Amino acid sequence: MSTAQVKHHDYHLVDPSPWPVVGSISAFIMAVGAITWMHHMFAAAPIIFGIGTIGVLYTMASWWGDVIREAQYKGDHTRVVQISHRYGMILFIASEVMFFVAWFWAFFNSALFPADAVHATRDAVFGCGAGTAMGACSVPGTWPPHGIETFDPWHLPLLNTLLLLTSGTTVTWAHHALLEGDRKGLKYGLILTVVLGACFTCVQAYEYAHAAFHFSGNIYGATFFMATGFHGFHVLVGTVFLLVCLMRTYAGHFTPTQHLGFEFAAWYWHFVDVVWLFLFICIYVWFRGPEGLAHGAH
């Protein structure tokens, strides 16, 4: 390396990368394919969507692979750089919190004021729930809407709550094992966390398959599936995040002093745990109808 190329500072000046351009083009192709597929515009739409999706996934794998090489082998992620990374992750999780606030807001807006004139008008237009004819709400101003049979919170939702709470314990075990130099504990903790996350996804898929209401036709189904469904997607993303950390662990990555990737995965997983607790308490237990702790006013 020539003298002009030697770095005399703690900051990371990123090398030119093709992935922002490739990712943008791939995302555009994926969006065009998805829109034309949903509107049945032409037969090749699924193929276009698939090409865009492959491009996005390839971009993600390649770009994050570059980041791993910069951190693990090139030494670009100095202490100063890691501070900026931590700020960035904190802001990302904060934006995710506000994302879920929107779905909670939509749910509470309907659950707390079911007799509001706006909701009565909506019920008259869209119907009250499964099995209820358009504009034929026999019990207006109730929550859940008439005809909705909610889930028993002490069955599958409670099981999923226990799975996520346990996974939060195992990922914490893995983190402390890493800090103490216990590679075996790190691997076992990550394996258990990934397995528990996969079990959560399977249980939620089974729950959705046996739901007594649908996404469309009623505000309860729309808000329920949007809130819990996006949380399920975050669990899936977090599981993949931790699975990558597990593979990196087997590859010899992470040390007690250099493990930012794993630390961010643990932060994200704890965020997913906390959001689920709010979902379980508010959507499954509190506002689930006359048998819950509270129900809509008549």
N, C-alpha and C positions, 0 to 999 in steps of 0.2 A: 504494500500500500504506500503510495507516495505521500509526501509530507502534506500536500494540499488536501488530501482526502482524509487525513487523521482528524477525528472529532475531538474538540477541546471543550465540550460542554456536556451537560447532563440531559439535553433535550433530544427528542427523536424527530428528525426531519425525514418524513416518509418518502420512500422512493416512488417514482412514477409507476402507476398501476393501471392495468386495463380493466379491472373489475368494476369500477363505477359505471363505465360506458357499457360494458357487456351486461351488467346487471340491469341497467336502465332499459336497454333494448329488449332483453329477455322478459322483463316485467311488462313492457308495453305489448309484446307479442302475446303473453299470457292473458293480459286484460282483454285484448281484442278477441282472442279465442273464447274466453269465458263469456263475453257479452254476446258475440254472434251465436255461441252455442245455446245460451239461455233464450235467445230470440228466434232460434231455429232458422237462421238466415241462409246457411248453406251447410252441406254435409261434411265438409272438411274442417268445420269449426273445432271438433274435439281434437283433431290432429294438431291444429295450430295451438290450442291450449296446452296440449302435451309437450310440444316443442318449447313453448315459453316456460313451462314448469321445469323441464329438464335444464334449461338454460339458467333459471334462477337457482336451482339446487346446486348446479355445477359452480356457479359464481360464489354461492355461500361457502361451499366446501373449499374452493381454491383460495378465496379471500381470507377465511379464517385459518386456513393452513399457512398462509403467509404470516399472519399475526402470531401463530404459534412458533414459527421459525424465528421471527424477530425477537420473541420473548425468550425462547429456550436456547437458541444457538447463537444468535447474533448479539445478544446482550443489549438490545435497544431499549428495553423497558427498565430504565433506571428508577431509583426511588422517586425522583422528581416526576418522571413520566407516570409512575404508578399513582401518584396523588391525583393527577388529571384524570386518569382512568377511573379512579374511585368516584370522583365527582360526576363523571359521565354516567356511571352505573347508577348512582343515587338519583340523578335526574331522570334516567330511563325508568326506574322503578316508580318514581313520583308520577311520571306521565301515565304509567300503567294503573296507578291508584286512581287517577282522575278518569281513566277509561272506564273502570268499574263503577266509579261514582255515577256516571251517566246511566248505567243500567239499574243501579239501585234507585236512582232518582225516578226513573220511569216506573219502576215497580211500586215504590212508596207513593208516588203521585196518584196511582190508581187504587192502591190498597187503602190508603188513609182517607181518601175522599171519593168513595165509590158512587155517592149520590149526587156528586157535583153535576151541574147542568151540561158541562162539556162531555163528561163520561156518559151521561144519559143519552146524549145525542149520538155519541159513538156507538153505544150499545144498540140504538135503534137502527143504525146503518149497517154495522158489521155483525150484529148478533151477540148473544151473551156467552155462549159456550157450545161445547160439543153436544149435539142432539137438540139444540134449541134453534127454532126457525128464525130467520131474519126478522128483526123488529118485534119479536114475540117474547120478551123478557117477562116471565111471570112474577119474578121477584126482583124488581129493579133496585139499584142502590146497595147491592150486597157484594161482599168479597170473600172468597172467590166468586166470580160470576156464576149465575145459576146454571147448573148442568156440569160443572167442573168437579171431578173427583180427584182430589190431591193425593200425593204420596204419603204413606205412613212414615214420618221422620225417624221412627225408632226401628226401622228395618234396614233397607239398603243404604239410605243416607247416613244412618248412624255407623254402619259398617265402613263406609267410605271416610267418615270423619276419623274413625279409629285408625284406618290405614294411613291417612295423611299425617295425623299426629305422631304415629309411630315412625313414619318416614322422616319427620322432622328431627326425631331423636337419633335415628341412625345416621343422618347426614351430619349432625353435630358430633356424634361419636367419630365419624370419619375425619372431621376437621381437627378434633383434638388429637386423634391418633397421628395425623400428619404433623402437627406442631411438636409432638413428642418423638418424632422419627419412627413411629410404629407403622411400617409399610403394610404389614399384614392386616392390622386393624383398619387402615385406610381402605384397603381393597374390600374387606368384608363389609364395612359400613356402606361403601358405595354400591356394592352388589345388592345389599338388602334394600337400599333406598330405591334403586332402579326397579327392582322386583315389586316393591310396594307401589311405586308410581304406575307401573304397568297394570297391577291388580286394580288400582283405582279406576283406570281408564276402562278396563273390562267390565267392572261393576256398573259404571255409569252407562256404558253402551247397553248393557242388559236392562238397566232401569229405563232408558229411553225407549227401548224396543217394547216395553210393557206399559208405557204411559197410557192413561185413560183419556188424555186430551192431546190436541195437536198444536203445532206452532201457529197455524193460521186460524182465523175465525173468532178469536177471542184475545183480549189483552193479557189475560193471565198466562196463556200458553206462550204468547210472543215474548213477554218479559221473562218468564221462567227459563225458556230455552236459550234466550240470548245471554242471560246472566250466567247460568250454569254451563251452557255450551261453550262460551268463551273461556270460562274458567277451566273446563275440561281440555280445551286447546292449549291453555297455558301449562297445564299439568303435562301434556304430551311434549310440549317444547322443553319444559324443565327436565323431563325424563331423558330426552335426547341430549340435553346439555350435560347431565350427570353421566350419561353413558359415554360421551366423548371424554369426560374427565377420567372415567374408569379405564378407557383404552389408553389414555395418556399416562395413567399411573402404571399400567403394565409395561408401557414403553420406557419407564424410568423417569418420567417428568415429575415435576413438583418437588420442592424441598421445604423444610420448615420456614425458610426465609423468602422463598420465591414460589408462590402458588396463587397468583392473582386470578387465574382462570377458574380454579376450583373455588376460591373464595366468592367469586361472583355467582357461580352456580349455586352455592349454599345460600347466598342472599336471596336469589331469585326463588329458590325452593321455599324458604321461610315466608316470603311474600305470598306465594301460592297458598301456603298453609293458613295464613291469617285471613286471606280473602275467603277461603272456604268456610272458616268458622263463622264469618258474618253471613255468608250465604245460608249455611245450615240453620243458624239461629233465626234469621229474619224470614227467609223464604220457605224453608221446610217446616219450622216449628211455630213461629209467631203468627204469620199471616196465612195459615193453611185452612181456615174455615172455622166453623163453630166449635170444633174439637180442639182448636189451637188455643194459645194463650190470649189471643185477641181475634176479633173478626169484624167485618165491615158493619157499619151502623145502618139501621133500617130507616 
